[in-house]
Amino acid sequence: MTKYFTLRAGKSTPIIPLSATQFPGWLKKQSAFVRQWFATNHYTHRVDSLVVVPDSKGGIACVMVGVEAAPHLWSIAHLPALLPAGTYHIEGDFTPEQHAELALGFALGQYQFTAYKTLERKAITLALPKTVKREPIERRIAAITLVRDLINTAPQEMGPEALAAAAQAVAKAHGAKFEQIVGDALLKKNYPAIHAVGRAAPQAPRLIRLQWGNPKHKRVALVGKGVTFDTGGLDLKPLAGMRLMKKDMGGAALVLGLAQLIMQEKLPVYLDVLIPAVENSIDGHSFRPSDIVPTRKGLTIEIGSTDAEGRVILADALAEADAAKPDLIIDVATLTGAARTALGAELPALYANRDAVAQAIQQAGMRVRDPLWHMPLWQGYAKYVNSPVADITNSPNYSMAGSVTAALFLERFVSPETPWVHIDSYAWNAEAQPGRPVGGEALCLRALYTYLQERYAR
């Protein structure tokens, strides 16, 4: 078993999740001692409330936690931080699926990033009943942990080389094919936009590729923005804008975590993962505002801002993904501040050239408590992506709808015949919540996997 779970054997302490309607009936059935304990503590039932009930020897008899009428993933995710070390089990009339969700949240509540700081980890384990399959839970924990760890890693240790090494490790662990095109080879093999953005950095730009599965299955392409650090280029960001730019490879991290889960679950697809990996840095070779950058598709891009580099590198990767005529393309990127202004840190913006696909993904996210929001790919704004001196511009001369125009830019590199999804994500928890500490986050990973499972695992 993993450090999070054990078999339900021996002594373990019950965790009893109760809603406001369940609590009075439960309390009536308890001993006079327990009823007095709640009275002494002036307990008023509310969601997330916690009462540790002692036993006659000074230990813990049970832990009562207030939950919503329909317990969910995060209902008991706050408990690991509050409870002493020990083994616990969830008590109540839950289906195996509900039990698994609660267990996943409980485990995610124990996540710590310890690469640079020693943190004490309490030995807390959850005893699972035999009706609950632990392997799917552990695979989701591993995928989310991978994403969080990659994003949280300091930028001096997470350049394009390290991101490629992480992708290679995922590929090797699951028997996937791995390759990368590095430096000037990008020009020789016609990925000029990726090269232009990354050529000024100490580590060479590259296109990372991972392929897995049976070629006879439906082809699914995952494209992740891999800007390992974004200074803004010559249009240099101020300190406030640069502080979190180690997370600008959050899209790449997300597609690696999603790919790992797909491979571990053996989803019947042919998986094609493409990550354009660059550092947007500054030296005498930096690309400049007003440069005209060619792309793999043949379209030219006027550089209106070197701080709108993510869409430029995604252009080449999307064109390559689309060339193979996949059944579906999903790209994930930390692309615009406009999406955060519209939806905040917790809701990735979801665009698609098929409304039915977008709606199905959004519904999947709501079901698994991993939300994203369908935004309009409004063609009325497509004119703002046009340039007077090139085919398109990466920085429209239009101060509104920045996330929409970024999506419309990317749409130019996908053929209308290909179902395509674009996700503009923050990839970061701005504030701590149960199971979600401040730092890198795998926003929409479970939503996307749920959708892909429902679409292909039939």
Beta strands, then each sheet from edge to edge (+ up, - down):
strand 1: 5-7
strand 2: 13-18
strand 3: 50-54
strand 4: 60-66
strand 5: 86-90
strand 6: 124-128
strand 7: 177-182
strand 8: 206-212
strand 9: 219-224
strand 10: 226-230
strand 11: 270-280
strand 12: 292-294
strand 13: 300-302
strand 14: 328-333
strand 15: 349-352
strand 16: 373-374
strand 17: 392-393
strand 18: 420-424
strand 19: 428-429
strand 20: 439-440
sheet 1: 1+ 6+ 5+ 2+ 4+ 3-
sheet 2: 7+ 8- 11+ 9+ 14+ 18+ 15- 16-
sheet 3: 7+ 8- 11+ 10+
sheet 4: 12+ 13- 17-
sheet 5: 19+ 20-
end
